[in-house]
Amino acid sequence: MSRFWSPVIFRFAVIAFFAAMAAFLFGSTWGYIAALLGLSLLIGFHLYYLRRVDGWLKGPQGVDHPEELPEGYGAWETVFAELRRARRREDKRREQVAEVLNRFMEASSALPDGIIILDQGDRIEWCNPSACRHFGLDLDRDQGFLIANLVRQPPFTEYLVRADFREPLVLTDPTGKTTLSVQMLPFQETRRIVLSRDITPFVKVETMRRDFIANVSHELRTPLTVIGGFLEQLIDQPDVSPEQRARIEQLMLDQTGRMQRLIEDLLTLSKLETQTGPGREEEIDMPALIEAVAGDARAVSNHRHTITTESFPVSLRGAIDELRSAFSNLATNAARYTTPGGTIRITFSHHPEGAQFSVTDSGPGIAPEHLPRLTERFYRVDKSRSRETGGTGLGLAIVKHVLARHGARLEIESKLGEGSTFRAILPAARLTLQG
């Protein structure tokens, strides 16, 4: 027999015994009275414990309860023991759920994507720090408020009202600095989760891609138009004079060379952007390389400038083709943009970080607002003058990528009317002094 029924049967047996004794000694009436009194006491005993159970169950859920269960007596001892075990199991489950929830909130707080949990009325129940940054929210302040009243952008409001969440919403802040991808996910029938992701870098890349295609198309269209026009002229006027024909052929050759240089620079830039490190490295005799770079600059200058060089005996470990391309770009740019009669100085010298290759010219200089953008592809300070000098607009972009692949960087110093200095700062780890 179970521990529950044994004390119950025992109590009824005691009441029956005393009722029988009263009936035997004093008559049946007193027997009934004794039985009724015993049952009343038993019912009162159970009602007392029922009240304690009721108060305990209605108390706050937790480990400490203002209404504590007594130790119990008889069958109630078993009941109370089971209740205490059930409460401990419940408290343990609550602690486990709270721990899981805390881990979820900590993990969500570390995510770069925003998460907002909405109730059935689209009021904010919870959001992580990324969502607060994306939408300018404060969880302590905005919890319980309608999200439509806090994110006051017409496209977002329309997105909520339309309730077509198959595709994400692209949302740009009023300043235009940040672009978000917002996705609404229904769950539990009436509630929703708002996911947000900062896609500003992807938008910038897409914008750069469109600009790049437009710039390449524009750069190729001009020489192709010139060549096409001259070819039509030669076809329509077969009896053109030899002098004029020679001039036309020279102009077409110049435009063809311009397209060839543009394509070569595009291929070089594409190679630099797709490869993570420099090409085949070797020990480079820097004085010899400086003289070769100066030779490239003199070829472009065609004796219109005074070009000088200076270098200290050192070898540099790197990809010689890439470094010559980068250094020649800096030197030939100086020859293109410095007014005739000016000076260009090409040096390779010590630097606190290692060494520096620098090109200093006496040209017209560059306004400060242009300096941060000079290494952008196809960016030109003076577009018409750049085309006259034969530049492709990709030279400094190539320089930036070559230097980055060698752990170096480009510094530009320029003042209007006082000339410019372009410096390539190279790390000491790549240098070897010559004997």
ChimeraX attribute file (.defattr): number of C-alpha atoms within 10 A of each C-alpha:
attribute: neighborCount
match mode: 1-to-1
recipient: residues
	/A:1	5
	/A:2	7
	/A:3	11
	/A:4	14
	/A:5	11
	/A:6	12
	/A:7	15
	/A:8	14
	/A:9	10
	/A:10	12
	/A:11	15
	/A:12	14
	/A:13	12
	/A:14	13
	/A:15	19
	/A:16	18
	/A:17	15
	/A:18	15
	/A:19	23
	/A:20	19
	/A:21	16
	/A:22	19
	/A:23	18
	/A:24	12
	/A:25	11
	/A:26	11
	/A:27	12
	/A:28	15
	/A:29	12
	/A:30	17
	/A:31	21
	/A:32	16
	/A:33	14
	/A:34	21
	/A:35	22
	/A:36	14
	/A:37	14
	/A:38	19
	/A:39	16
	/A:40	12
	/A:41	13
	/A:42	16
	/A:43	11
	/A:44	12
	/A:45	12
	/A:46	14
	/A:47	12
	/A:48	12
	/A:49	17
	/A:50	13
	/A:51	11
	/A:52	15
	/A:53	19
	/A:54	13
	/A:55	16
	/A:56	17
	/A:57	16
	/A:58	10
	/A:59	14
	/A:60	12
	/A:61	13
	/A:62	13
	/A:63	10
	/A:64	9
	/A:65	14
	/A:66	9
	/A:67	15
	/A:68	14
	/A:69	18
	/A:70	13
	/A:71	11
	/A:72	13
	/A:73	13
	/A:74	16
	/A:75	16
	/A:76	18
	/A:77	15
	/A:78	15
	/A:79	15
	/A:80	18
	/A:81	15
	/A:82	12
	/A:83	16
	/A:84	14
	/A:85	12
	/A:86	12
	/A:87	16
	/A:88	14
	/A:89	12
	/A:90	15
	/A:91	15
	/A:92	14
	/A:93	12
	/A:94	14
	/A:95	13
	/A:96	12
	/A:97	12
	/A:98	12
	/A:99	12
	/A:100	12
	/A:101	12
	/A:102	12
	/A:103	12
	/A:104	12
	/A:105	15
	/A:106	12
	/A:107	11
	/A:108	17
	/A:109	17
	/A:110	13
	/A:111	14
	/A:112	14
	/A:113	19
	/A:114	24
	/A:115	23
	/A:116	22
	/A:117	18
	/A:118	24
	/A:119	17
	/A:120	13
	/A:121	13
	/A:122	18
	/A:123	20
	/A:124	23
	/A:125	15
	/A:126	19
	/A:127	24
	/A:128	23
	/A:129	20
	/A:130	22
	/A:131	25
	/A:132	16
	/A:133	11
	/A:134	17
	/A:135	16
	/A:136	11
	/A:137	19
	/A:138	15
	/A:139	17
	/A:140	8
	/A:141	8
	/A:142	17
	/A:143	16
	/A:144	16
	/A:145	16
	/A:146	16
	/A:147	21
	/A:148	17
	/A:149	10
	/A:150	13
	/A:151	13
	/A:152	11
	/A:153	14
	/A:154	11
	/A:155	13
	/A:156	17
	/A:157	15
	/A:158	12
	/A:159	16
	/A:160	15
	/A:161	10
	/A:162	9
	/A:163	11
	/A:164	11
	/A:165	14
	/A:166	9
	/A:167	10
	/A:168	16
	/A:169	16
	/A:170	16
	/A:171	19
	/A:172	17
	/A:173	12
	/A:174	9
	/A:175	7
	/A:176	9
	/A:177	8
	/A:178	15
	/A:179	21
	/A:180	22
	/A:181	17
	/A:182	22
	/A:183	18
	/A:184	20
	/A:185	14
	/A:186	14
	/A:187	13
	/A:188	8
	/A:189	7
	/A:190	11
	/A:191	15
	/A:192	20
	/A:193	19
	/A:194	17
	/A:195	19
	/A:196	24
	/A:197	18
	/A:198	21
	/A:199	15
	/A:200	16
	/A:201	11
	/A:202	11
	/A:203	14
	/A:204	12
	/A:205	11
	/A:206	12
	/A:207	11
	/A:208	14
	/A:209	12
	/A:210	11
	/A:211	14
	/A:212	14
	/A:213	11
	/A:214	11
	/A:215	16
	/A:216	16
	/A:217	11
	/A:218	11
	/A:219	18
	/A:220	17
	/A:221	13
	/A:222	13
	/A:223	19
	/A:224	15
	/A:225	12
	/A:226	15
	/A:227	20
	/A:228	13
	/A:229	13
	/A:230	17
	/A:231	15
	/A:232	10
	/A:233	14
	/A:234	15
	/A:235	11
	/A:236	10
	/A:237	10
	/A:238	9
	/A:239	9
	/A:240	13
	/A:241	10
	/A:242	9
	/A:243	9
	/A:244	10
	/A:245	16
	/A:246	12
	/A:247	12
	/A:248	18
	/A:249	16
	/A:250	12
	/A:251	16
	/A:252	20
	/A:253	13
	/A:254	15
	/A:255	20
	/A:256	17
	/A:257	14
	/A:258	19
	/A:259	20
	/A:260	13
	/A:261	15
	/A:262	21
	/A:263	15
	/A:264	13
	/A:265	18
	/A:266	18
	/A:267	12
	/A:268	15
	/A:269	19
	/A:270	12
	/A:271	13
	/A:272	22
	/A:273	14
	/A:274	8
	/A:275	10
	/A:276	10
	/A:277	14
	/A:278	20
	/A:279	15
	/A:280	11
	/A:281	13
	/A:282	12
	/A:283	15
	/A:284	18
	/A:285	16
	/A:286	21
	/A:287	18
	/A:288	13
	/A:289	19
	/A:290	22
	/A:291	17
	/A:292	15
	/A:293	24
	/A:294	23
	/A:295	16
	/A:296	18
	/A:297	25
	/A:298	20
	/A:299	12
	/A:300	18
	/A:301	22
	/A:302	10
	/A:303	13
	/A:304	15
	/A:305	21
	/A:306	15
	/A:307	20
	/A:308	14
	/A:309	15
	/A:310	13
	/A:311	17
	/A:312	14
	/A:313	14
	/A:314	19
	/A:315	19
	/A:316	22
	/A:317	17
	/A:318	19
	/A:319	19
	/A:320	20
	/A:321	12
	/A:322	23
	/A:323	19
	/A:324	18
	/A:325	17
	/A:326	22
	/A:327	28
	/A:328	23
	/A:329	22
	/A:330	25
	/A:331	28
	/A:332	24
	/A:333	22
	/A:334	29
	/A:335	29
	/A:336	19
	/A:337	20
	/A:338	22
	/A:339	16
	/A:340	15
	/A:341	12
	/A:342	18
	/A:343	19
	/A:344	28
	/A:345	18
	/A:346	25
	/A:347	21
	/A:348	22
	/A:349	15
	/A:350	16
	/A:351	13
	/A:352	10
	/A:353	12
	/A:354	15
	/A:355	22
	/A:356	22
	/A:357	22
	/A:358	22
	/A:359	25
	/A:360	21
	/A:361	28
	/A:362	20
	/A:363	25
	/A:364	17
	/A:365	18
	/A:366	19
	/A:367	12
	/A:368	11
	/A:369	9
	/A:370	12
	/A:371	14
	/A:372	9
	/A:373	14
	/A:374	19
	/A:375	20
	/A:376	16
	/A:377	21
	/A:378	21
	/A:379	17
	/A:380	19
	/A:381	16
	/A:382	8
	/A:383	12
	/A:384	9
	/A:385	13
	/A:386	16
	/A:387	14
	/A:388	9
	/A:389	13
	/A:390	17
	/A:391	21
	/A:392	23
	/A:393	23
	/A:394	21
	/A:395	26
	/A:396	22
	/A:397	21
	/A:398	26
	/A:399	25
	/A:400	19
	/A:401	22
	/A:402	25
	/A:403	20
	/A:404	17
	/A:405	19
	/A:406	19
	/A:407	15
	/A:408	20
	/A:409	18
	/A:410	19
	/A:411	12
	/A:412	15
	/A:413	14
	/A:414	19
	/A:415	14
	/A:416	12
	/A:417	12
	/A:418	12
	/A:419	21
	/A:420	22
	/A:421	21
	/A:422	21
	/A:423	21
	/A:424	22
	/A:425	22
	/A:426	24
	/A:427	18
	/A:428	16
	/A:429	11
	/A:430	16
	/A:431	18
	/A:432	15
	/A:433	9
	/A:434	11
	/A:435	5
